[in-house]
Amino acid sequence: MKTYKLFVLIILVLIMGSCGSKKDNSYDNVAQMVEDAEAGITKITVNELKAILDHKGEYKIIDCREENEFFEGHIPGAINIPRGVLEFSSKISNRREAMYVYSQTVDRASLACQALLLLKYKKVYLIDGGWEEWNKVFPKLIEKDAGDVEGKEAPEAEESGGCG
């Protein structure tokens, strides 16, 4: 199943990267593709992210790991959007809002950042070291299970039945 998801991910990145580009987007291996994705991404440390969390602001923290990994533990306030469905997610839409992205390490997150940049999100940041680094530096600052409800769908509004 993971091999299939990785294959789909590679295909999506290659297709999206080739649209309107004259750059040769072929790679000998996944590591080379990740390295290329990382080259154009701004990185921040987990300490810098912690300082951002300590202040209110307009931003999203995107955990692009799979749902079961997210439920085991994640950065407080993060929303779970697995890498394979990031481009289709309705959980993000404001292209002016800062996006801080992480995965277990940096591989999936690098590809996720690249996809967001291709979708014209302006402020995209890779959390260097990902979940492993956060868990090592801030082991007591984690949420488990679903965590924050911010990324969940809004409940259906009741119909008023007329004016007023």
C-alpha positions in Angstrom: 0.0 0.0 0.0 2.8 2.4 0.9 4.6 1.5 -2.4 1.4 2.4 -4.3 1.1 5.7 -2.4 4.7 6.5 -3.2 4.2 5.7 -6.8 1.1 7.9 -7.0 3.0 10.7 -5.2 5.9 10.5 -7.7 3.5 10.5 -10.7 1.6 13.6 -9.3 4.8 15.5 -8.6 6.2 14.7 -12.1 2.9 15.7 -13.8 2.5 18.9 -11.8 6.1 19.8 -12.2 6.0 19.4 -16.0 3.0 21.6 -16.6 4.2 24.8 -18.3 7.9 24.1 -17.5 10.7 23.4 -19.8 12.8 21.9 -17.0 13.7 18.2 -17.3 11.8 16.7 -14.3 13.1 13.2 -14.6 15.0 11.6 -11.7 17.1 8.5 -11.2 15.6 7.9 -7.7 13.3 9.4 -5.1 16.2 10.8 -3.1 17.2 12.9 -6.1 13.6 14.2 -6.4 13.5 15.1 -2.7 16.8 16.9 -2.9 15.6 18.9 -5.9 12.3 19.8 -4.0 14.3 20.9 -1.0 16.4 23.3 -3.0 13.7 25.8 -3.5 12.1 25.7 0.0 12.7 27.9 3.0 13.4 25.9 6.1 12.7 26.8 9.8 13.9 25.0 12.9 11.6 23.5 15.5 12.8 26.2 17.9 11.7 28.9 15.4 8.3 27.1 15.0 7.9 27.0 18.8 8.4 30.8 18.9 5.7 31.1 16.2 3.3 28.9 18.2 3.9 31.2 21.2 2.4 34.1 19.3 -1.0 34.4 17.7 -1.1 34.7 14.0 -2.5 33.6 10.7 -0.8 30.3 9.8 -1.4 26.6 9.3 0.8 23.8 10.5 0.3 20.9 8.1 1.2 17.4 9.1 1.5 15.5 5.8 1.9 12.1 7.4 -0.7 9.4 7.2 -3.7 9.6 9.6 -2.5 6.8 11.9 0.9 8.5 12.3 -0.9 11.8 13.1 -3.1 10.2 15.8 -0.1 8.7 17.5 1.2 12.3 18.1 1.6 15.6 16.4 2.6 19.2 16.9 -0.1 21.1 18.8 -2.6 22.8 16.4 -1.4 20.9 13.4 -4.0 19.7 10.8 -3.5 16.4 9.1 -3.5 16.4 5.3 -1.7 13.3 4.0 0.8 14.1 1.2 -1.1 12.0 -1.3 -4.2 14.2 -1.0 -2.7 17.6 -0.3 -3.6 19.1 -3.7 -7.2 18.2 -3.3 -7.8 19.2 0.4 -10.4 21.7 1.4 -8.7 22.2 4.7 -6.4 24.9 3.2 -7.4 27.7 0.8 -5.9 31.0 1.8 -2.8 31.4 -0.3 -1.7 34.4 1.7 -1.6 32.4 5.0 1.8 31.0 6.1 2.0 27.2 5.8 4.4 25.3 8.0 4.8 21.7 6.8 6.3 18.6 8.3 6.3 14.9 8.0 8.2 12.2 9.9 11.5 13.6 8.7 11.7 15.9 5.6 11.1 13.7 2.6 7.3 13.9 2.2 7.2 17.4 3.6 9.7 18.6 1.0 7.4 17.2 -1.8 4.4 18.7 -0.1 6.0 22.1 0.1 7.0 21.9 -3.6 3.3 21.1 -4.4 2.0 24.0 -2.4 4.5 26.4 -4.1 3.3 25.1 -7.5 -0.3 25.8 -6.4 0.8 29.4 -5.8 0.9 29.4 -2.0 3.3 32.2 -1.2 4.5 31.5 2.4 5.5 27.9 2.5 8.1 26.7 5.1 9.6 23.3 5.7 10.0 22.4 9.4 13.6 21.0 9.4 13.9 17.6 11.0 10.1 17.1 11.0 8.2 15.2 13.6 11.3 13.3 14.8 13.1 16.6 15.6 10.0 18.2 17.3 9.5 15.0 19.4 13.1 15.0 20.4 13.3 18.7 21.3 9.8 19.2 22.7 8.6 15.7 23.9 6.0 17.2 26.3 4.5 19.5 23.7 2.5 17.0 21.6 -1.1 16.3 20.9 -2.6 12.9 20.4 -5.6 11.5 18.6 -7.5 14.0 16.5 -6.0 17.0 18.4 -7.4 20.4 17.3 -10.7 20.4 15.5 -9.6 23.2 13.1 -9.1 20.9 10.2 -12.4 19.1 10.5 -15.4 19.8 8.3 -17.9 22.4 9.7 -21.2 21.0 10.9 -24.1 21.4 8.6 -26.1 24.6 9.1 -29.7 24.3 10.0 -32.2 25.8 7.6 -34.1 28.7 9.0 -37.3 28.1 7.0 -37.7 31.7 5.8 -36.9 35.3 6.6 -35.7 36.2 10.1 
